[in-house]
Amino acid sequence: MSHDAHQAEDTDLEDRIIPSASLYTGHAPTLNLYHIDKYTFGIKEPQLEKDASVKARLERMQEKYRQEGLRRTVEGVLLVHQHGHPHVLLLQIGNTFFKLPGGRLKPGEDDVEGLKRKLTNKLAPTLANYKPKWEIGELLATWWRPNFETLLYPYVPPHITRPKECKKLFIVHLPESCIFSVPRNLKLLAVPLFELYDNAQRYGPIISSIPQIVARFNFNNL
């Protein structure tokens, strides 16, 4: 093979294996994070859980499925920063259970409008003249519940034709300041990403996956 042929082959190979320059110049979307001290936190009347146990919750879910079909839930990922590091706002129930703010959609309800309704219900103060303006961003992840069990997966298992729940996580762009008011029986915690990472034993697979799914953002601490 001639020298020219070798050179042409090398050039073709380089064209195939060298990534685009855009991968190195940083085209990650920017996410503005404000310091946690810019937010006001209060409490409001308690919102008791509908179910006394996980078993009761799954049984109620099964009954709802018979009536309405696929359960659709939405949750918001709200980020602030503290000590120069991103923190996720989580609701804590009791001493060991954590969840993202959100919940079940009504039949036919839009994802974004439903999430706004749920965020207002869980996090907004009950003041007549206060109307929160939630800015719902992009879809971060979709999880599926194949059966009436506690496990959810970030995909539909191949043998499942009728999953029982679809859970969507959205980024929520917080304003520079706002008022949070949490039911008295819950706690609102700011948990650092490094605490969540690879910690499914404490936070479950969905919450512990947040560091990975937000890693593509460029955090701008303000």
Buried (B, 14 or more C-beta within 10 A) or exposed (E): EEEEEEEEEEEEEEEEEEEEEEEEEEEEEEBBBBBBEEBEBEBBEEEEBEEEEEEEBBEEBEEBBEEEEEBBBBBBBBBBBBEEEBBBBBBBEEEEEBBBBBBBBEEEBEBBBBBBBBBBBBBBBEEEEEEBEBEBBEEBBEBBBBBBEEEBEEEBEEEBEEBBBBBBBBBBBBEEEBBBBBBEEBBBEBBBBEBBBEBEEEBBEBBBBBBEBBEEBEBEBE
